[in-house]
Amino acid sequence: MTENQVVLPAIELVSLVKEFTAHGETVQAVKGVDLRIGEGEFFSLLGPSGCGKTTTMRMIAGFDEPTSGEVHLHGENVTGVPPNRRDVNMVFQSYALFPHMSVAENVAFGLRRKGVAKDEVTRRVGEILEIVGLGGREKRRPGELSGGQQQRVALARALVNNPRALLLDEPLAALDLKLRQTMQVELKRIQREVGITFVFVTHDQGEALTMSDRIAVMNDGRVEQLGSPREIYEHPASKFVAGFIGTSNLLSGTVTELRDGAAVIGLGGDERIVVPARTTKVGSELELTVRPEKIDMRTEEPDGGRSRVRGTVTEVIYLGTSTNYNVRTSTGAEVVVFTQNASNANDIAVRGDSVWLSWEPRHSYAIGA
């Protein structure tokens, strides 16, 4: 690629708005979304029910037309172009397989409708079934397959047409937890192997964090934050993102001191929270988040310049690989702490114990900083 060449995104959404009218009232489901999704990227639209993520995907596919704004696929404005003329395929939560057809017939259906030669159909169907892990099951019918296998058939049927992008609307939601976790890894493997753009809609934070190159967190029709899984988890841009992605402790207080590029929230006595924050000033209110696994919990007072807060254990929840502690701090805040259950570890505390919570200043993240 020469220096002057521009790399076009696989999908670009420009000021996308979608309005619906219900009972005489206009409701905005999508409110001015701007996104650029790269070629070969595994991109997730993540958010709670009703946030606009599925409506956004349906506008990419052409099933819904935007009220205003544009959808571009590989540099071409396809707003108003019908779904069958857009070089994308969609996999739905309900796999919509033909029960009377074999696996191979289901996968070949689209190719045969396009008039692809029989030998070519056989070759492409065989190749894609190997990629999705269904080699040797060509003659089975959907009713003879597990839920995970049926989902692979739906994937193969979409991928066999060689679309430029694949849209997946909560395709794992109907699977049990263990199979869903297995399919998350498999989906990412398949995406890497076929090398095309995947756009994945989900309300499950774990799915998005596991599979995505980038995530757009949506809330009330808008993109609240866009970034890599690590960026969104470690540095949430808003209170909503901090609360929605994983488990997060949301704390607040008044800045009492500025020290070496950090704000100090003094809580009285030896208690304090240290937050990297260069744009605040003494006397201002600061909201921050700290993840449960970043917090050390001890019965003895911690040393050094760490954040340090006293509290009382209100609940202990054993989860096998880890133990979760609920702690009410001296200021009345509720804090969750995760500790790993190592082979030589004993319970740190029991309900009613007084404890110290401490963490490195870099693990405090000022909301909106």
TORKOL-4160 file (C-alpha; in steps of 0.2 Angstrom, whole numbers, padded with zeros to 4 digits, m for minus):
369
<pt num="1" X="0000" Y="0000" Z="0000"/>
<pt num="2" X="0007" Y="0017" Z="m0005"/>
<pt num="3" X="0008" Y="0031" Z="0007"/>
<pt num="4" X="m0006" Y="0041" Z="m0001"/>
<pt num="5" X="m0018" Y="0026" Z="m0001"/>
<pt num="6" X="m0033" Y="0027" Z="0011"/>
<pt num="7" X="m0038" Y="0011" Z="0020"/>
<pt num="8" X="m0057" Y="0010" Z="0018"/>
<pt num="9" X="m0067" Y="0002" Z="0033"/>
<pt num="10" X="m0077" Y="m0013" Z="0030"/>
<pt num="11" X="m0092" Y="m0005" Z="0038"/>
<pt num="12" X="m0095" Y="0014" Z="0042"/>
<pt num="13" X="m0110" Y="0021" Z="0050"/>
<pt num="14" X="m0112" Y="0040" Z="0048"/>
<pt num="15" X="m0124" Y="0049" Z="0060"/>
<pt num="16" X="m0136" Y="0035" Z="0060"/>
<pt num="17" X="m0153" Y="0038" Z="0067"/>
<pt num="18" X="m0168" Y="0027" Z="0068"/>
<pt num="19" X="m0185" Y="0032" Z="0074"/>
<pt num="20" X="m0201" Y="0022" Z="0077"/>
<pt num="21" X="m0218" Y="0028" Z="0080"/>
<pt num="22" X="m0228" Y="0019" Z="0093"/>
<pt num="23" X="m0246" Y="0024" Z="0099"/>
<pt num="24" X="m0243" Y="0041" Z="0091"/>
<pt num="25" X="m0227" Y="0044" Z="0100"/>
<pt num="26" X="m0210" Y="0045" Z="0091"/>
<pt num="27" X="m0196" Y="0035" Z="0099"/>
<pt num="28" X="m0178" Y="0036" Z="0094"/>
<pt num="29" X="m0170" Y="0019" Z="0095"/>
<pt num="30" X="m0153" Y="0024" Z="0088"/>
<pt num="31" X="m0147" Y="0042" Z="0091"/>
<pt num="32" X="m0133" Y="0047" Z="0079"/>
<pt num="33" X="m0121" Y="0033" Z="0079"/>
<pt num="34" X="m0104" Y="0035" Z="0071"/>
<pt num="35" X="m0093" Y="0019" Z="0069"/>
<pt num="36" X="m0079" Y="0013" Z="0058"/>
<pt num="37" X="m0077" Y="m0006" Z="0058"/>
<pt num="38" X="m0061" Y="m0012" Z="0050"/>
<pt num="39" X="m0058" Y="m0026" Z="0038"/>
<pt num="40" X="m0056" Y="m0043" Z="0046"/>
<pt num="41" X="m0061" Y="m0036" Z="0063"/>
<pt num="42" X="m0071" Y="m0045" Z="0076"/>
<pt num="43" X="m0082" Y="m0031" Z="0082"/>
<pt num="44" X="m0095" Y="m0032" Z="0095"/>
<pt num="45" X="m0110" Y="m0021" Z="0099"/>
<pt num="46" X="m0113" Y="m0023" Z="0118"/>
<pt num="47" X="m0127" Y="m0017" Z="0128"/>
<pt num="48" X="m0143" Y="m0020" Z="0138"/>
<pt num="49" X="m0160" Y="m0025" Z="0130"/>
<pt num="50" X="m0167" Y="m0010" Z="0121"/>
<pt num="51" X="m0151" Y="0000" Z="0119"/>
<pt num="52" X="m0152" Y="0000" Z="0100"/>
<pt num="53" X="m0138" Y="m0013" Z="0096"/>
<pt num="54" X="m0149" Y="m0025" Z="0086"/>
<pt num="55" X="m0158" Y="m0010" Z="0077"/>
<pt num="56" X="m0141" Y="m0004" Z="0072"/>
<pt num="57" X="m0136" Y="m0021" Z="0065"/>
<pt num="58" X="m0152" Y="m0023" Z="0056"/>
<pt num="59" X="m0148" Y="m0006" Z="0047"/>
<pt num="60" X="m0131" Y="m0013" Z="0042"/>
<pt num="61" X="m0140" Y="m0028" Z="0035"/>
<pt num="62" X="m0153" Y="m0018" Z="0026"/>
<pt num="63" X="m0168" Y="m0025" Z="0035"/>
<pt num="64" X="m0172" Y="m0008" Z="0043"/>
<pt num="65" X="m0168" Y="0009" Z="0034"/>
<pt num="66" X="m0161" Y="0023" Z="0044"/>
<pt num="67" X="m0172" Y="0038" Z="0048"/>
<pt num="68" X="m0157" Y="0048" Z="0044"/>
<pt num="69" X="m0138" Y="0045" Z="0042"/>
<pt num="70" X="m0129" Y="0033" Z="0030"/>
<pt num="71" X="m0122" Y="0015" Z="0030"/>
<pt num="72" X="m0106" Y="0012" Z="0020"/>
<pt num="73" X="m0100" Y="m0005" Z="0015"/>
<pt num="74" X="m0082" Y="m0005" Z="0009"/>
<pt num="75" X="m0083" Y="0013" Z="0004"/>
<pt num="76" X="m0100" Y="0012" Z="m0005"/>
<pt num="77" X="m0115" Y="0021" Z="0002"/>
<pt num="78" X="m0128" Y="0007" Z="0003"/>
<pt num="79" X="m0142" Y="0016" Z="0012"/>
<pt num="80" X="m0158" Y="0011" Z="0003"/>
<pt num="81" X="m0150" Y="m0004" Z="m0005"/>
<pt num="82" X="m0160" Y="m0020" Z="m0002"/>
<pt num="83" X="m0153" Y="m0034" Z="0009"/>
<pt num="84" X="m0150" Y="m0046" Z="m0005"/>
<pt num="85" X="m0139" Y="m0033" Z="m0014"/>
<pt num="86" X="m0128" Y="m0030" Z="0001"/>
<pt num="87" X="m0112" Y="m0041" Z="0002"/>
<pt num="88" X="m0116" Y="m0046" Z="0020"/>
<pt num="89" X="m0124" Y="m0061" Z="0028"/>
<pt num="90" X="m0133" Y="m0062" Z="0045"/>
<pt num="91" X="m0135" Y="m0076" Z="0058"/>
<pt num="92" X="m0150" Y="m0075" Z="0069"/>
<pt num="93" X="m0152" Y="m0081" Z="0087"/>
<pt num="94" X="m0165" Y="m0094" Z="0080"/>
<pt num="95" X="m0155" Y="m0104" Z="0067"/>
<pt num="96" X="m0169" Y="m0105" Z="0055"/>
<pt num="97" X="m0163" Y="m0122" Z="0048"/>
<pt num="98" X="m0173" Y="m0132" Z="0036"/>
<pt num="99" X="m0178" Y="m0147" Z="0046"/>
<pt num="100" X="m0181" Y="m0158" Z="0031"/>
<pt num="101" X="m0164" Y="m0155" Z="0023"/>
<pt num="102" X="m0148" Y="m0163" Z="0028"/>
<pt num="103" X="m0133" Y="m0152" Z="0035"/>
<pt num="104" X="m0125" Y="m0152" Z="0017"/>
<pt num="105" X="m0142" Y="m0147" Z="0009"/>
<pt num="106" X="m0145" Y="m0133" Z="0022"/>
<pt num="107" X="m0127" Y="m0126" Z="0019"/>
<pt num="108" X="m0128" Y="m0127" Z="0000"/>
<pt num="109" X="m0146" Y="m0119" Z="m0001"/>
<pt num="110" X="m0140" Y="m0101" Z="m0005"/>
<pt num="111" X="m0127" Y="m0107" Z="m0017"/>
<pt num="112" X="m0139" Y="m0117" Z="m0027"/>
<pt num="113" X="m0151" Y="m0103" Z="m0028"/>
<pt num="114" X="m0137" Y="m0093" Z="m0036"/>
<pt num="115" X="m0135" Y="m0106" Z="m0049"/>
<pt num="116" X="m0117" Y="m0111" Z="m0043"/>
<pt num="117" X="m0111" Y="m0127" Z="m0052"/>
<pt num="118" X="m0114" Y="m0143" Z="m0043"/>
<pt num="119" X="m0095" Y="m0147" Z="m0042"/>
<pt num="120" X="m0091" Y="m0130" Z="m0035"/>
<pt num="121" X="m0106" Y="m0132" Z="m0022"/>
<pt num="122" X="m0099" Y="m0149" Z="m0016"/>
<pt num="123" X="m0081" Y="m0142" Z="m0014"/>
<pt num="124" X="m0086" Y="m0126" Z="m0005"/>
<pt num="125" X="m0099" Y="m0135" Z="0006"/>
<pt num="126" X="m0086" Y="m0148" Z="0011"/>
<pt num="127" X="m0072" Y="m0134" Z="0015"/>
<pt num="128" X="m0084" Y="m0124" Z="0026"/>
<pt num="129" X="m0090" Y="m0139" Z="0036"/>
<pt num="130" X="m0072" Y="m0144" Z="0040"/>
<pt num="131" X="m0069" Y="m0126" Z="0046"/>
<pt num="132" X="m0084" Y="m0126" Z="0057"/>
<pt num="133" X="m0080" Y="m0143" Z="0064"/>
<pt num="134" X="m0094" Y="m0153" Z="0056"/>
<pt num="135" X="m0084" Y="m0164" Z="0043"/>
<pt num="136" X="m0092" Y="m0181" Z="0042"/>
<pt num="137" X="m0110" Y="m0175" Z="0047"/>
<pt num="138" X="m0115" Y="m0169" Z="0030"/>
<pt num="139" X="m0130" Y="m0181" Z="0029"/>
<pt num="140" X="m0137" Y="m0178" Z="0046"/>
<pt num="141" X="m0153" Y="m0168" Z="0048"/>
<pt num="142" X="m0154" Y="m0153" Z="0061"/>
<pt num="143" X="m0165" Y="m0163" Z="0073"/>
<pt num="144" X="m0151" Y="m0176" Z="0075"/>
<pt num="145" X="m0138" Y="m0162" Z="0080"/>
<pt num="146" X="m0135" Y="m0153" Z="0097"/>
<pt num="147" X="m0139" Y="m0135" Z="0099"/>
<pt num="148" X="m0120" Y="m0131" Z="0096"/>
<pt num="149" X="m0119" Y="m0141" Z="0080"/>
<pt num="150" X="m0135" Y="m0133" Z="0074"/>
<pt num="151" X="m0127" Y="m0116" Z="0077"/>
<pt num="152" X="m0112" Y="m0121" Z="0067"/>
<pt num="153" X="m0123" Y="m0126" Z="0052"/>
<pt num="154" X="m0131" Y="m0109" Z="0053"/>
<pt num="155" X="m0113" Y="m0101" Z="0053"/>
<pt num="156" X="m0108" Y="m0113" Z="0038"/>
<pt num="157" X="m0123" Y="m0108" Z="0028"/>
<pt num="158" X="m0119" Y="m0089" Z="0030"/>
<pt num="159" X="m0100" Y="m0091" Z="0027"/>
<pt num="160" X="m0101" Y="m0102" Z="0012"/>
<pt num="161" X="m0107" Y="m0088" Z="0001"/>
<pt num="162" X="m0090" Y="m0079" Z="0005"/>
<pt num="163" X="m0098" Y="m0063" Z="0012"/>
<pt num="164" X="m0087" Y="m0048" Z="0015"/>
<pt num="165" X="m0095" Y="m0046" Z="0032"/>
<pt num="166" X="m0105" Y="m0058" Z="0044"/>
<pt num="167" X="m0117" Y="m0051" Z="0056"/>
<pt num="168" X="m0122" Y="m0061" Z="0071"/>
<pt num="169" X="m0137" Y="m0057" Z="0082"/>
<pt num="170" X="m0135" Y="m0065" Z="0099"/>
<pt num="171" X="m0131" Y="m0082" Z="0091"/>
<pt num="172" X="m0126" Y="m0090" Z="0107"/>
<pt num="173" X="m0140" Y="m0085" Z="0118"/>
<pt num="174" X="m0150" Y="m0102" Z="0117"/>
<pt num="175" X="m0135" Y="m0112" Z="0122"/>
<pt num="176" X="m0131" Y="m0118" Z="0140"/>
<pt num="177" X="m0116" Y="m0110" Z="0149"/>
<pt num="178" X="m0103" Y="m0123" Z="0146"/>
<pt num="179" X="m0107" Y="m0124" Z="0127"/>
<pt num="180" X="m0108" Y="m0106" Z="0125"/>
<pt num="181" X="m0091" Y="m0104" Z="0132"/>
<pt num="182" X="m0084" Y="m0117" Z="0120"/>
<pt num="183" X="m0093" Y="m0109" Z="0106"/>
<pt num="184" X="m0085" Y="m0092" Z="0110"/>
<pt num="185" X="m0068" Y="m0099" Z="0107"/>
<pt num="186" X="m0073" Y="m0108" Z="0092"/>
<pt num="187" X="m0081" Y="m0092" Z="0084"/>
<pt num="188" X="m0065" Y="m0083" Z="0086"/>
<pt num="189" X="m0055" Y="m0097" Z="0079"/>
<pt num="190" X="m0067" Y="m0098" Z="0064"/>
<pt num="191" X="m0067" Y="m0079" Z="0061"/>
<pt num="192" X="m0048" Y="m0079" Z="0061"/>
<pt num="193" X="m0047" Y="m0094" Z="0049"/>
<pt num="194" X="m0060" Y="m0086" Z="0036"/>
<pt num="195" X="m0053" Y="m0069" Z="0039"/>
<pt num="196" X="m0068" Y="m0059" Z="0036"/>
<pt num="197" X="m0076" Y="m0045" Z="0047"/>
<pt num="198" X="m0088" Y="m0051" Z="0061"/>
<pt num="199" X="m0100" Y="m0040" Z="0069"/>
<pt num="200" X="m0107" Y="m0048" Z="0084"/>
<pt num="201" X="m0122" Y="m0041" Z="0094"/>
<pt num="202" X="m0123" Y="m0047" Z="0113"/>
<pt num="203" X="m0129" Y="m0041" Z="0130"/>
<pt num="204" X="m0116" Y="m0053" Z="0138"/>
<pt num="205" X="m0101" Y="m0044" Z="0144"/>
<pt num="206" X="m0091" Y="m0060" Z="0145"/>
<pt num="207" X="m0094" Y="m0065" Z="0127"/>
<pt num="208" X="m0089" Y="m0048" Z="0121"/>
<pt num="209" X="m0073" Y="m0047" Z="0131"/>
<pt num="210" X="m0068" Y="m0065" Z="0126"/>
<pt num="211" X="m0070" Y="m0063" Z="0107"/>
<pt num="212" X="m0069" Y="m0045" Z="0102"/>
<pt num="213" X="m0055" Y="m0035" Z="0094"/>
<pt num="214" X="m0065" Y="m0019" Z="0099"/>
<pt num="215" X="m0081" Y="m0016" Z="0107"/>
<pt num="216" X="m0094" Y="m0002" Z="0106"/>
<pt num="217" X="m0104" Y="m0001" Z="0122"/>
<pt num="218" X="m0121" Y="0005" Z="0118"/>
<pt num="219" X="m0134" Y="0013" Z="0130"/>
<pt num="220" X="m0150" Y="0022" Z="0126"/>
<pt num="221" X="m0147" Y="0022" Z="0107"/>
<pt num="222" X="m0129" Y="0029" Z="0109"/>
<pt num="223" X="m0112" Y="0023" Z="0109"/>
<pt num="224" X="m0106" Y="0026" Z="0127"/>
<pt num="225" X="m0088" Y="0020" Z="0124"/>
<pt num="226" X="m0078" Y="0012" Z="0110"/>
<pt num="227" X="m0062" Y="0003" Z="0113"/>
<pt num="228" X="m0052" Y="m0014" Z="0115"/>
<pt num="229" X="m0059" Y="m0026" Z="0128"/>
<pt num="230" X="m0044" Y="m0021" Z="0140"/>
<pt num="231" X="m0047" Y="m0002" Z="0137"/>
<pt num="232" X="m0066" Y="m0003" Z="0141"/>
<pt num="233" X="m0063" Y="m0015" Z="0156"/>
<pt num="234" X="m0048" Y="m0005" Z="0164"/>
<pt num="235" X="m0053" Y="0012" Z="0159"/>
<pt num="236" X="m0072" Y="0014" Z="0158"/>
<pt num="237" X="m0077" Y="0031" Z="0151"/>
<pt num="238" X="m0093" Y="0033" Z="0161"/>
<pt num="239" X="m0102" Y="0027" Z="0176"/>
<pt num="240" X="m0114" Y="0016" Z="0165"/>
<pt num="241" X="m0099" Y="0007" Z="0157"/>
<pt num="242" X="m0090" Y="0004" Z="0174"/>
<pt num="243" X="m0106" Y="m0004" Z="0181"/>
<pt num="244" X="m0111" Y="m0014" Z="0165"/>
<pt num="245" X="m0094" Y="m0022" Z="0161"/>
<pt num="246" X="m0090" Y="m0035" Z="0174"/>
<pt num="247" X="m0091" Y="m0030" Z="0192"/>
<pt num="248" X="m0084" Y="m0013" Z="0197"/>
<pt num="249" X="m0084" Y="m0004" Z="0214"/>
<pt num="250" X="m0090" Y="0014" Z="0211"/>
<pt num="251" X="m0083" Y="0026" Z="0224"/>
<pt num="252" X="m0084" Y="0045" Z="0226"/>
<pt num="253" X="m0077" Y="0058" Z="0238"/>
<pt num="254" X="m0070" Y="0076" Z="0239"/>
<pt num="255" X="m0052" Y="0079" Z="0234"/>
<pt num="256" X="m0042" Y="0085" Z="0249"/>
<pt num="257" X="m0024" Y="0085" Z="0242"/>
<pt num="258" X="m0015" Y="0085" Z="0225"/>
<pt num="259" X="0001" Y="0075" Z="0225"/>
<pt num="260" X="0013" Y="0070" Z="0211"/>
<pt num="261" X="m0001" Y="0070" Z="0197"/>
<pt num="262" X="m0013" Y="0061" Z="0208"/>
<pt num="263" X="m0028" Y="0067" Z="0218"/>
<pt num="264" X="m0030" Y="0061" Z="0236"/>
<pt num="265" X="m0047" Y="0059" Z="0244"/>
<pt num="266" X="m0044" Y="0059" Z="0263"/>
<pt num="267" X="m0057" Y="0049" Z="0272"/>
<pt num="268" X="m0051" Y="0053" Z="0290"/>
<pt num="269" X="m0037" Y="0045" Z="0301"/>
<pt num="270" X="m0026" Y="0034" Z="0290"/>
<pt num="271" X="m0039" Y="0031" Z="0277"/>
<pt num="272" X="m0037" Y="0038" Z="0259"/>
<pt num="273" X="m0040" Y="0035" Z="0241"/>
<pt num="274" X="m0027" Y="0039" Z="0228"/>
<pt num="275" X="m0032" Y="0042" Z="0210"/>
<pt num="276" X="m0021" Y="0047" Z="0195"/>
<pt num="277" X="m0031" Y="0063" Z="0190"/>
<pt num="278" X="m0022" Y="0078" Z="0183"/>
<pt num="279" X="m0037" Y="0089" Z="0179"/>
<pt num="280" X="m0045" Y="0090" Z="0196"/>
<pt num="281" X="m0042" Y="0102" Z="0210"/>
<pt num="282" X="m0044" Y="0102" Z="0229"/>
<pt num="283" X="m0062" Y="0103" Z="0235"/>
<pt num="284" X="m0069" Y="0095" Z="0219"/>
<pt num="285" X="m0080" Y="0079" Z="0219"/>
<pt num="286" X="m0072" Y="0064" Z="0211"/>
<pt num="287" X="m0081" Y="0048" Z="0205"/>
<pt num="288" X="m0069" Y="0033" Z="0203"/>
<pt num="289" X="m0070" Y="0015" Z="0200"/>
<pt num="290" X="m0059" Y="0000" Z="0206"/>
<pt num="291" X="m0061" Y="m0018" Z="0200"/>
<pt num="292" X="m0064" Y="m0031" Z="0214"/>
<pt num="293" X="m0048" Y="m0042" Z="0209"/>
<pt num="294" X="m0037" Y="m0027" Z="0211"/>
<pt num="295" X="m0040" Y="m0025" Z="0229"/>
<pt num="296" X="m0030" Y="m0033" Z="0243"/>
<pt num="297" X="m0040" Y="m0037" Z="0259"/>
<pt num="298" X="m0030" Y="m0040" Z="0275"/>
<pt num="299" X="m0034" Y="m0039" Z="0294"/>
<pt num="300" X="m0018" Y="m0029" Z="0297"/>
<pt num="301" X="m0015" Y="m0011" Z="0292"/>
<pt num="302" X="m0006" Y="m0010" Z="0275"/>
<pt num="303" X="0010" Y="0000" Z="0272"/>
<pt num="304" X="0015" Y="0012" Z="0259"/>
<pt num="305" X="0007" Y="0025" Z="0248"/>
<pt num="306" X="m0008" Y="0014" Z="0243"/>
<pt num="307" X="m0026" Y="0018" Z="0244"/>
<pt num="308" X="m0032" Y="0011" Z="0261"/>
<pt num="309" X="m0049" Y="0010" Z="0267"/>
<pt num="310" X="m0056" Y="0001" Z="0283"/>
<pt num="311" X="m0072" Y="m0009" Z="0282"/>
<pt num="312" X="m0082" Y="m0024" Z="0289"/>
<pt num="313" X="m0086" Y="m0040" Z="0280"/>
<pt num="314" X="m0104" Y="m0042" Z="0277"/>
<pt num="315" X="m0104" Y="m0057" Z="0266"/>
<pt num="316" X="m0093" Y="m0071" Z="0261"/>
<pt num="317" X="m0097" Y="m0081" Z="0245"/>
<pt num="318" X="m0087" Y="m0096" Z="0240"/>
<pt num="319" X="m0086" Y="m0099" Z="0221"/>
<pt num="320" X="m0074" Y="m0113" Z="0219"/>
<pt num="321" X="m0059" Y="m0104" Z="0210"/>
<pt num="322" X="m0062" Y="m0088" Z="0220"/>
<pt num="323" X="m0070" Y="m0081" Z="0235"/>
<pt num="324" X="m0080" Y="m0065" Z="0235"/>
<pt num="325" X="m0081" Y="m0054" Z="0250"/>
<pt num="326" X="m0094" Y="m0040" Z="0252"/>
<pt num="327" X="m0087" Y="m0026" Z="0263"/>
<pt num="328" X="m0095" Y="m0011" Z="0270"/>
<pt num="329" X="m0082" Y="0003" Z="0272"/>
<pt num="330" X="m0081" Y="0016" Z="0286"/>
<pt num="331" X="m0090" Y="0029" Z="0274"/>
<pt num="332" X="m0104" Y="0017" Z="0271"/>
<pt num="333" X="m0099" Y="0012" Z="0253"/>
<pt num="334" X="m0102" Y="m0006" Z="0248"/>
<pt num="335" X="m0086" Y="m0014" Z="0241"/>
<pt num="336" X="m0084" Y="m0031" Z="0232"/>
<pt num="337" X="m0067" Y="m0040" Z="0234"/>
<pt num="338" X="m0062" Y="m0056" Z="0223"/>
<pt num="339" X="m0048" Y="m0067" Z="0230"/>
<pt num="340" X="m0041" Y="m0082" Z="0221"/>
<pt num="341" X="m0042" Y="m0098" Z="0230"/>
<pt num="342" X="m0024" Y="m0105" Z="0229"/>
<pt num="343" X="m0021" Y="m0122" Z="0236"/>
<pt num="344" X="m0012" Y="m0116" Z="0251"/>
<pt num="345" X="m0025" Y="m0102" Z="0255"/>
<pt num="346" X="m0036" Y="m0100" Z="0270"/>
<pt num="347" X="m0051" Y="m0089" Z="0272"/>
<pt num="348" X="m0044" Y="m0071" Z="0274"/>
<pt num="349" X="m0059" Y="m0066" Z="0285"/>
<pt num="350" X="m0077" Y="m0071" Z="0290"/>
<pt num="351" X="m0093" Y="m0061" Z="0292"/>
<pt num="352" X="m0091" Y="m0047" Z="0305"/>
<pt num="353" X="m0072" Y="m0046" Z="0304"/>
<pt num="354" X="m0064" Y="m0029" Z="0303"/>
<pt num="355" X="m0053" Y="m0028" Z="0288"/>
<pt num="356" X="m0042" Y="m0016" Z="0278"/>
<pt num="357" X="m0044" Y="m0014" Z="0259"/>
<pt num="358" X="m0029" Y="m0007" Z="0249"/>
<pt num="359" X="m0024" Y="m0006" Z="0231"/>
<pt num="360" X="m0011" Y="0003" Z="0220"/>
<pt num="361" X="m0016" Y="0021" Z="0215"/>
<pt num="362" X="m0015" Y="0015" Z="0196"/>
<pt num="363" X="m0030" Y="0004" Z="0199"/>
<pt num="364" X="m0041" Y="0019" Z="0204"/>
<pt num="365" X="m0049" Y="0026" Z="0188"/>
<pt num="366" X="m0057" Y="0043" Z="0188"/>
<pt num="367" X="m0074" Y="0041" Z="0179"/>
<pt num="368" X="m0073" Y="0052" Z="0163"/>
<pt num="369" X="m0055" Y="0057" Z="0166"/>
